[in-house]
Each structure stands twice: as structure tokens, then as C-alpha cells.
Amino acid sequence: MQRGVAMFGSFVVDLTTRQRGLPVPGQTIIGSWFKMGPGGKGSNQAVAAHRAGADVKLITKLGKDPFASVALDFYRAEGIATEHVLIDDAHATGIALIMVDEVSGQNQIVVVPAACMHVTDEDIERSRPVIESAKILLLQMEINLDALCKVIEIAHNAGVLVVLNPAPAASIPDEALAMVDVVTPNESEAQLLTGVEVKNEGDAGRAAEHFLKKGVKNVVITLGAMGAFATDGARSELVGRLEVDAVDTTGAGDAFNGGFAAALAEGKDLFEALRFGNATGALSVTRYGTAPSMPTREEIFALYRANYGE
């Protein structure tokens, strides 16, 4: 029986600073705060889905180094099983350097995925039972592309619904895209992948059409301050940004994707899941950090009901 969300993707240790403004090339500025913690798009999305109520099976790859314990300790504290985590003897655990403007909440990020860019065929075969038994497979672009394509094919052939968050944006073979059920770029990723500058709902629809023509069945584009857009080719909907007091936008897209996948896993349709993901992402920006900022199911439902009703 297929159930829950399998996440195959990255873990990195977030090294985060806060300061007034963001440095320009050649500039050094003094920060006011630093924290080390769990991150990575895949890991963040898995945590978001777990807190949103999904049964999550997490597959990621860590090095044999002290940073690996940041991941394992955090997952155990969260109640996320670690038996599917892969260990790499030759490559380090990934890291992300994150600078957050404490005035605007905007950020700059550099990611070094390290071990997560060295997923092997053996790793994939070891993970096959987890992939094939999932209801939803949640993917990102912080693992090596050849592995990503193989994992998509395994899930597709097993009848698992494939959700691909194409971040960081990179070229994806058409044959792999045709096996994706939902693609979830943000506006800048959509532009890089389609050539359509996304500034409004009409632009989002034109960018979505590019993916639909490639064989993707559903398209969701997160639009920052404009909210989020979804289409299944027959119906389209834009949901507006929910009004919250934002302090840190880092990880908002990951929160959206985790909440979205959790909603799909429990049987919500594309547009219900869109609203659930929108509420999840909105709540995440009201606190600092990435994985630790992900809201609980109770918090998400409270905001969902306040804005969308039952």
C-alpha cells in the first residue's frame, strides 16, 4: 500500500548570520547574530511535511564528519526516522552560507551540497523500496542530476505521484520532466527554466504552459509577495499572499513545498493543497531559521481556516 511522503534530497548545515543590509562585492559588514543549524532544501521540506502531519520517509546523504550529527540529532528530536539516511565515506556533509538582512528579511545564500551531489546507483537501489511504497515523492535539484532522473523514473513506474521543486534551477531532460506530476518553481526559477519573465498571473500562466507542453501534469509557481499560482491545464488559480509579520524569508519556499506535499498525501486536490502550502509558507517567515521555523499542523490549520474557511 502506498502512503505518506518520501523525500529524496539534500541536507546541509546552515551557517546563518543576521546584519543590517547585505554586503556588495568587496564589502565587509559587521553581523549581529550567528547560528548553526539543520538545513538543505530536501531536509527542510521533509521537516515541513512532517510537522504538517505527513508520514515522512527521508532519504539524504551525509558525510562521516561532525556536521552529520547536526542532521541525525535534529531528526531524532523531530521524530523523523533516520534508517534511510545514506552515509558517504569520501565526501563531506553539505553546508549553506546564509546572510539575512535583519531590516527587510531578505537573504543571500551559497549552498555546497557536497555528499548530496554524489548519490550512486547503489544508493538508489537501496532506497528503491522506500520510493516505490510512497504516495508522494518530493524532490529538489540539490542532488546530482543523473540520480534525480533515475529516482523520478522509479517513482513514475511505480505509480507514485512525483512532485519536483526545481531549485536551484537547472536544465532538466525532457524525458524526466514528462514523468513529473507536479512541478513547483518560484518565479525566478520559472523564468530561468522557461524564458518567461514572471511578474503577474498572466506571466505565470504562460510559464506554466511551457511545462505542460513538456508533459508535466500540474504546475505550481510560488510568486513571493503575489502569493502562488497553480494550474492543471484546465483550471488555474492564484491565491494571494497571507498577511503576516515577516522577519526571515529563508526557507519559505521549502515550507510551501512541504505543506503542499503533505496536503496531497492526505488526499487534498491541487488547489486545496495550494492553499495549505501557502499557509505553511506564510507562517515560516514569522520566525528565524529554516527547518526550525517550520510551523505545526495546528498552526497551519488555524491560519488556513482564518483565511480560507473550513
N, C-alpha and C positions, 0 to 999 in steps of 0.2 A: 504493500500500500504506500502510495506517495504522500508525503506530508511535510510540512514545515519548509524552512528556507535553508538551502545550502549556500554558503558564501565561499567562493574560491577567489582569494585576492591577497592584498598586501597588509602587512603590519610594518609600521615604522615607529621608532621612538620620536615623539615630538619634543623639540627643544625650542621653547616659546619665550619670546620677550615681549614686553609692552613698553611703549615710549610715546612721546608726543611727536606725531608725524612718522613718515617712513623715509629712510635715507635715499638720497640720489647718488648716482655713481661718484665715488671718490669722497663721499661724506661719511664722517663718523658722528653718531649721536649717542647720548647717554640714555640708557634704559632705566625704567623704574621698577621692573619686575622680571623674574625669570622662573620658569618651571619646566621640569622634565616629566613627560607622561606618555601614555599609550596613544598611538595614532595610526595613520595609514588609511586610505580610502576604504579598502576592504574591511579592515578591522572596525573602523568607525561605523560603517554601515551594518555590520553584524551586530554590534552593540546596540545600535539604534533599533534594529529589528527585534532583538531580544527584549529590550526594555519596553517596546511597543506590544509585546505579548506573543511574538512568534517563537516557535520551536526552532532554534538555530543550530546548525552544524557548521562549524568554522574550519576552513582549510586555508592555512597560510604557511609561510616558510620563514624560519628564524635561523640565525647563526648560532654557533656554540660560543656565546660570549655573555658578558653581564647584562647587555641590553635585552637578551631573550627573557630574562627573569622579569623584566618590566611587563612583558606581554603575559607570561604564564601566571604571574601573581595577580594581575588585573583580571584575567579571565576567570580564575578560580574565585576571586572575590565577587565577581558578577554572577557566578553560577553558570558560566558557559564552559562546556566540556572542551578539554584540550587534547583528546586522544587522536584527533585528526590533524594536529599541527605537525608539520614536516620540519626536520632539522637538517641543516646544511653544514657539513664539516669544513667546507672550503671557503664559504663566503659569510660576510658579517650580517648581522641583523640591520635592517634599513633604518634610516633616520630622516627627519624632516626639520629644516630650519625655518621657523615661523616668526615673522615680525608683525605685531599687531599695533596699529595706531590707536592709542587709548582715547583719542578725541573722537574720531569718526567710526572706529570699529573695523575699518578696512585692514587688509593684510597683504603681505608678500610672502611667498613660500617657495623653498627649494627642497625637492624630495630626492633622496638617494635610496632607491628600493633595495639595492644590494641583493641579498639572498632571494628575494621575491622575483628577481629577473633571471633566476636560474632554476626554474621549475622543469624537471626532467620527465621523460616518458614514464620512467619508473614511478615517480611521484604521482603522475596522473592515474596510472593503473592502480596504485594503492588507494587512490581516492575515488575510483570509479563507483564502488557500492554506495558511497555517500551521495554522489552526484545523481545516480540513477534512482535512488529512493526518495529524492526530494520532490516537493511540489513546485518550488520556485528555485531556480539557480540565479544568484545575484553575482554579477561580475563587474570589474572595472579594468582599467588599462595600466595597472601598475605591476603586472606580471608579463613575462616575455610573450610576444605575440604568437609564436608557434604553439605554445602551451594553451593560450587563450582560445585559439581556433579549435584545437583538439577537444578541449573541455566543452565548448559550445556544441560541437558535433555529437559528443557522447550524450549530452543532455537532450539535444533535439531528437536523436534516435530513440531515446528512452521515453519520449513524450513529456519531458519536464519543461515547464514554461521558463524561457530564458530572458532575464532582464539584464541588459548591458548598459552600464553607465560609462560612456566613452571618455573617461577622464583619467589622466591628461589626454587631450585629443591627439589621436594618431590615426594614420590610414589603416583601414580595416578591409581585408579582402571581401569582395562582393559575395563570394560563396559562403563566407561566415556570416555576413550581415543577413543573408536570406534565411538563415536559421534562427535569427533573433526574434523573439516575440514582442519585446518592448525595448526601445532604446531611449535613454534619458539624459541627453546632453543639457548643459546650461546654454545660455545664449552665445557665449564666445566659442564654446566647443561646437555648437551647431554651425556657426559661421565658418569655422576652420574646416569642418567636415563637408559642408555643402556649398560654400561660396556665397551664401545668402547672409547679408548683414541683418541681424535680428534686433529690431528696435521697437516692434509693436506686434499685435496679434496677427496682422496680415503677413508680416515677415515670418513669424513663427510657422504659420500655415504653409508658406512657400518652402521653408526649410524642411518641414515635416514631409512635404510631398517628395522631396529628394529621397528620403529614407524609405517611404512607402514604395516608390518605384524600384528600389533595390530589393524589395521583398520583405522588409520589416513590417510586422503586422500592426503595431501600435507605436505611436511616438509621443513622448512627453518631453517638453522643453521647459526647464526652470528659467525664470526671467528676472530674478533678483527683485527689485522694487516693484516690478509689474505683476509678480505672482508666478503662476505656472500655467502652461498650455498643454492640452492633450488632444489627440485625435486617433480614431481607429480607421480613418479613411472615409467613413460615412457620417460621423458626428464629430464635432470639435467643441471644445470648451476652454475658456480662460477663467481661472479663479484668481482673484486679486490677492495681493499681499495682506496678511493679517497684521493689524496694528499692535506692535509690542515695543518694549523699550530695549533696543538692540545695543549690546556692549561689545560683541565679538562675533563677526560673521564667519569665522573659521569653522569649517565642518557643517555649515548649514545645508549644503548640497548632499552631504553624506547622511545627515539626519533625514532629509526628504526621502532619499532612496531607501533607507532602512524602514522608515514608516510606510512608504509606498509598498515595498515588498511584503511587509507584514500584513498589510491590508489585503493584498492579492492572495496571500496564503490562506487567509480565513474566509475567502470567497467573495470579497467585495469586487465590484466591477471596476473597469479602468477609471471611471470618473469619480466614483466613491473613493477609490484608492488615491486619486489625485488630491482630493481634499484632505484625506488623512495624512498624506505626505506633506502637504502644505502646512498643516497644523504642527506636525512634528518638526519641520524645519524652522518654523517661526519661533517655537519655544527654545530651540537650541541656541539662538543668538542672544537670548536674555541672560546668558551666563558665560563665563570664560572657559576656554578649553575646547577640545574636540570630543573624544569619547566620553569624558566625564560630564560633558554638558548635555548629553542626550536625555530627553525627557522620559518620564514613566508613562505607561499606558493610561493611568488615571489622569495625569496632566494633559495628555493629548486629547482624551475624550472630553475633558472639561472645556478646552478651547474649541474643539470641533463642535460640540453642542452649542456653545455660545455664539458661534458664527454660522453654522450650517443647520442647526436643529438636530433632531434625533436621526 
